[in-house]
């Protein structure tokens, strides 16, 4: 069991940057799984993983464990860089969350590994080593993070976990896509993990590359970022690291190596083709031996020197691609006379920064103008790419509609999730989730949603807006004790102690057997220095919460149940010792 747990732990770390393809080779895999008698195991595990992926407690635990295991980056600029990129992707990118998906949260940890990962519950862990090895380039990092978000949006990780569990149960599956006569069976244990990586993760990586490309470009990043990131990754793993556990850049589809990701050259080529498609077919980056060459249709426009060749080529091409994508005529390019007799074009949007700078330095503005002019004279394929984009947007709209029309239990879960985020003090996340709940057509308790939204606003400092929401909730449903408890907490945060206690009393009159009421009242008495009343309420809270030692502060637990207090302290000490031991032997392993 311990070995299986470690395997599943490793799978989380594999759902990383380094899955229109299907996540699983469904038909072949399903037939083999049924033959091996493990299809039921897959279905049961998938259901559990989907539930876990919609569990705020699991998301917060993953966040906390990542920090405990790998720490948090110490440079505020590193943290802010990622926050800015993630915020832009989340707020401006084209995507929709499924009804049973959580909003994204993230952390920049201290690991030196060149990596990032997305957990099933939409927690994104970004290693400091990734930022460093991407040279803090926002477009490359955006490509990585959009890739990770796509894993979460498409729920790849849950499917990977479920299939990994099923394959581990049915070890006969290790050769699903491998001719058994060619397998070295002395490598049985290694091949189990290899098969999981090869048959499940690799297709999902390609899918996340494609989804990430459209996500980051729609959010306003340079379309060349994905291919540039892959070129950088290939160079790093080919020439800069010898750690085979990080990655094997030479892994080819025909080779039985142990890499858990597809060949980087293939992925770079696919991302480069996506850039071409995005440009309505006009812009191409070709690799000729070691040289990168940028073309507009059949005209070679720019060949950078070897230093930063991939970056310069892809960002130059990315700016051109964005212009062809956004503008259906040459007039919109705004070609004009620039400094020193050069030809300038486009505008100050940051996505055009590199193409304009390089055009000026290389004095090729007029050459670009001539090529663009000819391109619009032969723009017959534009409609094909416009139709493809409309199809993608329609798919997102379909997912949005499905989420809005989700069954009552999904709508209810959105409300529960928002309430849980409030409990963790995550007001911003609570607001995101409660707005989704309020938009759901099958939401069964709008007043409680308003009360939860009010509490979230109070956490964020909007005390007047908070009280208005809570007052509306109580006015619409005065029989729901949680409306009064949410208002009590808001009044508590506003410093209106007597009014808060009055709301708690009303909640207890509705139902005196709900432990949360006593917990909140105990907290208020403890803060105001009335320790006797605090202990009295905490005792009742402890009884009603089925003696949950974490439901009350430790200083009161020691008085109420000394044995439980000792066990809790011992458990905490043992956990710390185990984590210190693990950190000393395998600090880069990721697990959930």
N, C-alpha and C positions, 0 to 999 in steps of 0.2 A: 504493500500500500504506500509505503514511504517512497519507493521508487516511482510509482505511478504519479504521486503528488509532485515529485520533482519534474517528471516529464511534462505534466500539465503546466507546471510553473514555467518551464522552458518555452512551451508553446506560446504563452502570453508574450514573451520577449521576441518571439518570431513573427508576431502579427505587426510587423513594423514597416518602415519606409522601404526597407530593403525587400497586396495580394492584388468594348462590349462582351468580355468573357464571363462564364458562369463561375461562381465561387467554387463549386465542386464539379467534378466530372460526374454529374448526378446519375445519369443512366447506368454507366459502367460501374460506378461505385455502389449504387443502390443494389444492382443485381448481385454483385459480389458480396455485399453486406448481407443480403437476404440469404444467399447460399451459405454464408458462414454463420448464420444464426445470430447476428449482432445488430440487425436493423432496429429491433425493439430497444436495445441499449442506446442506440443513437437517438431515437425519438424521445426517450425518457430524459436523456441528458440534455438534448436540445431544449426541451421544455423548461428544464431547470435553469439552463443558462440564459434563456430569454427572460425568465422571471428575475434572475440575478441582474440582468442588464437593465432592468427597470426598477432597481432597488436603490434608493438614495443612501441607505445605510452601507450598502456594499460599495457604492461609489466613494463615500467619505472614508471608508476603511481603506480602500485601495490608495487613496490620496495620502492618508496618514502613514500607511505602511511604506509607501515609496519614500516619504520624507524620513521616516525612521531608519529605513534600510540604506538609502543613498544620499540623504541630506538634501539641502536646498542650496542652489547657487548663491554665492555671497555678494556678487557684484550687482547692484540694483539696475545697472544698464542692461545686463543680460536678461534679467527678469522682465524689465520694461519692454525690451525688444520683442520678446516672445508674446507678451501681453498685447502689444500693439498689433502684431501680425495676426494673432488668434482673434482679436476683436474685429479686425477688418474682414477676416474670412467668415466669421460667424454672422456679422451684421450686414455684409455686402455681397456675399457669395450666393450663387444659385443652388439651393438645396432645401429639403424639407425633412424634418424629423418624423419618424413613424410614431404612431400613437403610444407605443410601448418603448420609446427611447428617451433617455434623459438628456438634458442640455449638457454641453461640453464643459469640463473643468480640466485644469492642467497644472503642471508643476515643472520647473526647471531644476533637475537634481544635479548632484556634484559628480556623477559618474563620468569618467574620461572616455568611455566607449563611444564610438561614432554611431549613435543610434537614437531611436525614439520608438515608442510603442503606444498602442491604443488598447485599453482593456474593454471587456464586453459592456461595461456600464458607462462608456464614453468618457473615461478618464484617460487623458493623454499625458504620458510621461516623456519629457524631453531631456536627454542627457546633455550636460554642459559640453561634452566632447563633440557633440553634433554641431553646436554653434561654432566652436573653435575651428573644427575641420571644414566647415562651410564658410570660414572667414567672415562670419557675422553678416553674410550677404542676405538681405531680406527676401529677395526673390527665390533663392535656393531654399531657404528655410521655410518660406511660404509653401513651396512645392512639397516639402516633406510633411508639414503640418496639415496641408490639404489632403495629402495621401492618407495620413493617419485619421483625419476626420472622416474620410470616405470609408475606411474600415468600420468606423462606428456607425455612420449613416446607413451603410449596407448590412450592418450586424454580422460582419465577417467573423469577428472573434468568437461569438457565441457558436457559430457553425463549426469553426475550427476546433474549439474545445470539445464539442459534442462528437465530432468525427474522431478526434484524437482518443477520446475515452472509449469509443466503440472499437477502434482499431487496437487499442491496448488490450481490451477484453478479448478480441479475436485476433491473436497474433498471426494467424494464418493469412491475414490481410496484408502482410508486409510486402508481398510481391504483386500487389494489385495491378501495377503498370510495368512490372519487371518480369521478364522471362525467367522462370524459376531455374532453368538450366544455367543461367548466367550469374546467379546469385552465389556469393561466397557465404555459405550458411554458418561459417565460423564467426561471422560478424552479425549474428542474429540480433543481439541486444541493440547494437548500433543501428541496424537496418530498420528496426521498429520505429525509432525516432526519425530516421531518414525518410521512410515511406510516408509518414505523416507530413513531414515538411514538403516532400516532393509532389505528392499527389493532391495536397489540399492547399498549402500556403502559396505555392508558386502561382497557380491561376489567380488567386485572390490578390496577389501583388500586382499583376498586370491590370486587373480590374481597378485597383486603388490608384495605380498610376494614371489611368484614363480619367477616372472620376475626380482625382485630385487636380488634374490639368484643367478641367472645366470649372472646378470650384475656384481655383486660385486666379484664373483669368477673368472670371465673372466678377471677382472681388476687386479687380483693378491691378493685379500684379503682372509683371512682364511674362508673356507666354513662353519665353525661352527659359524660364526658371527651372522647369522640370528636367529638360534635357541637360541644362548646365549642371544641375545638381547630380544627375546620374553620371555625367562625365567626370565630375569631381570625385564622386564615390568610387568610380572605376579606377581612377588614378591612385586614390588613397589605398584601396585594398590590393591593387596590383603592385604598387611600388613602396608604400610607406609603412604598412603593417605586415607583420608575419604571424599575427595571431589568427590561426585557422578557425578558432571558435567565433571570431567576429564575422568572418565572411570568407568565401572562396570565390574570387572574381573570375576564375578560369573555369568555373562549372559550366558545362555545355549540356544540352538536352541529351546527347548521345553518351555522356560519361556518367558513371556511377560514383560520383563524388558525394560529399556529405554537406554541400551548401544547402541552406534552407531558402534561398532566393534565386530567381532566374538570372540568367547571364546579363550583366550590366550593359554590354554592348547592344544586345537585343532591346533592352528596355530604353536605352538612349535613342535607338533608331525609331522605336515606336513613339516616343515622346516627340521626337523631331518631326515625324509624320503628322502627329496631331497638330503641331505648330503650322505645318503646311496646310492642312485642312482648315485650320482656323483662319488662315489668310485667304480663304476661298480659292486655294490651290496655286497661288501666285508666288509664294516665298518658300525657298528650299535651302536647307543647309546640307551640303554634301561633304563627306569625309573622304579625302583622297590621300591615301597613305597617312601621314601625320598632319596634313593640312585640313583646315576647315574652310569651306568656300560657301559664300552666300549668293544665291541666285534670285532674280525676279524673272519668273518664267525661264527662258533659256539664256538670259543675259547674266553673266557673272558680274556681281557688283562689288564684292568686298572679300578679301582674303587676309585675315589678321596674321601677324607674326606668331611665333610659337608661344611666346609668353602670354598667358591668359587667353590663348586662342579660342578655347571652347566658350568661355564666358563672353568674350567680345563678339564672337560669331552668333551665338544664340540670343544675346540681348539686342544686338543690332537687328537680327532677323525678327526677334520678338516685337520690336517697335514697328517694323514694317508690317508684320502680320496683324498687329492690332489696328493699324490704320486701314489696311485692306478690309478687315473685318467690320470696322465701324463705319467706314465711308463708302458709299456706292458710286462716287464720282471723284474725279481728280481735283475739282475745285475745292473740295473739303480739305485737301492736303495743304492748301495755302502756300504754295511755292512762291518765294519772294527773294529779293536781293538781301544778302546778309553782310556781315562784317568782311572787309577786305575783298569785296567783289565775289564772295562765295554765294552759293544758293542755299537759303534756309527754308525750312518747311515745318509743318505741323505746329504744335503748341507746347506749353510748358508742363503738360501732364508728365508725371515722373516716368511713366512707361515708355515715353519717347526720348528720355534723357540720353541713353547711350547711342541710339541711332543718329540723333542730331549732333552729338559731340563728335562721334567718329566721322560722320559726313563732313564736318567742318575741318577736322584734323587731316583727313585724307583728301580733302577738296574734291569730293565726289557727289556733291549735291545736285549738280546739273545732270550727271550720269543717272542718278536715281530718278530725277524728274523725267528724263527720256524713257526710262524703263517702265515707270509707273504709267506714263501716257500710253505706251503701247499695251500695257496690261489691261487697262480699261477698255481699249478697243477690241480686246478679245476676252471678255468677262462672262463668257457663256455658261460657266460652271457655278456662278454665284448662287443661283437659285437652289441648286442641290445642297449646298452647305447651309443656306438659310432654312431650308426644309428640315435638315438634320437637327439644327439648333431648336427649331420650333418643336420638334418631336421630343427632345430632351426636356424642354420647359413644360411641355404637356404632361410628361411623366411625373415631374415634380408637382404639378398641379393636381394630378391624380392622387399622389401620396398625401398631399395636403387635404384634399377632399375626403379621402379615406380616414384620415386622422380626425377631421371635424365630425365625421359621421360614425366614429368608433362606438362600439357597444358600451353600455352603461358602466361595466366594470372597468374599462380602460379610462373612461372619463372620470370615474371616481378615483382611480389610481393617480391621475394628474393632481387632483386635490390633495390626496394623501402625500404625494411627493413634495408638493409646495409646503405643506405643513411640516414635513420632515426637514426641509431646507431651513425653515424658520428655526426649528429646534437646534440646528447647527450654527445659527447666526448668519446664514448665507441669504441675506435679504434679496440680493440681486437675482440669484438663482430661483428663489421662491417666487419672485415677481414674474419671471419668465414662465415658470410652470403654471402659476395660477392664471395667467392670461390665456394660456392654452386651455386650461380647464374651463374658464369662462366662455371661451369660444366654442367648446364642444357642444354639439346639438343635443347630446344625451346626458348632459350634466344633470345630476339629480338633486343638487343642493347649492343653488346659487347664493343664498344668504351666508352659508358657511364659507364659500369661496371669498365673499366680500370680507368676512372677518379675518380670514387667513391673509388676504391681500393687505388689510389694514395693519396686521402685525408685521408683515414684511416691510411696509412703508415706515413703520416706527423704527425697525432695525436700521433702516437707511437714513433715519433722521427726519423724515417727513411726518411729524407728530400730528399736525392738523389734518392732513389727508388721511392718516391712519385712523384717527378718531371718527372722522366722517364715515369711512367704510364700515367700521365696527358698529357705529350707531345705526347705519342702514341695515346691517345684518341683524341686529337685535330687533329693530322695528319690523323687519320682514318675517322673522322667526324667533319668537321669545320662548320657545319650548326647547330649543337646542342649547344645552349647557355650554357647548364649546364656543358658541358665539359670545357668551358672557366671559368665558375664560380668556378668549383672545382679546376682548376689550379690557379685561382686568390686566393682562400683560401690557397692553398699550398704555393704560393709565399708570401702571407701575413705572414704565419707561418715561412717562411724562412727569413723574414725581407726584402724582395724585394718589397717594397711598390709601386714604380713607375710601375713595371711590373704587379703587382696585379691590379692596377687601369687601366692599359692598357687592361688587359683581361676583366675587368668589362665593359669598354667602348665597346669592341667588342661584348660582350653579349647583351648590350643595342642596338647596331646596328642591331642585329638579331631580337630582340623583346624588345621594350621599355616599355612593359606593365607588366613585371614580377617583383613583389615587392621584391623578394629575392636580385636582383641586387642592388637595392637602400639600402636595409638593410646592405649588405656587405660593400658597399661604405660608408655608414654612419658610420659603425663601425670603418673603417679605418681612416676617418676624425676625428672622436671623439678621437681615440687613439693618433693621431698626433697633437691634440690640435686645429684643425680647426673647432671650434664649429658651426660657421655660415654655412659652407658647410655640416657639419654633420646634423644640424637641417633641412636644405633644403632637403637632401636625406631622412631623417626620415619622413618628411611631405609627400613626394611622396610615400614612403613605406606604410605609414598609410592609405593613400587614396586607393592604389591598393590592400591592404590586407583587404579591406572592414572594415576599421576602427577597426582592431583588436588591442586592447590596449596592448597586450603582445608582439606585433611585434617590439616594440621599447623600449629603456630604459626609466624608469620612469621620470628621470630628464628632458627628452625631451618631454615626454607625457604631463607633467604638462604645458608646454608652448604651445603645439600643440592642446590639448583638455583637458582643466581644469576639465570639468564635468566627462569625462571618467576617469581621474586620480583620482578624489575623489571617484568615484564608485569602482574603483579597490582597493583603499586603504581601503575603508569600508568593501568590500567583504573579503579582507585579514584579517582584524581585527576580523570580525564576525566568520570567519573560525577558527582562533586561539582560540577565546573564546569558540566555540563549542567543539573543540578538547580538550581543557583543562577541560571542563565540563564532556565530555565522559571519559577522562582518569581518572577522579576522581571517576566515578561511576562504570566503567566496563572496566578496563584497559586491560584485557586479551582477550576481544572479538576481533575476527578477522573479517574483512569485506573487500569487494572490492567495 
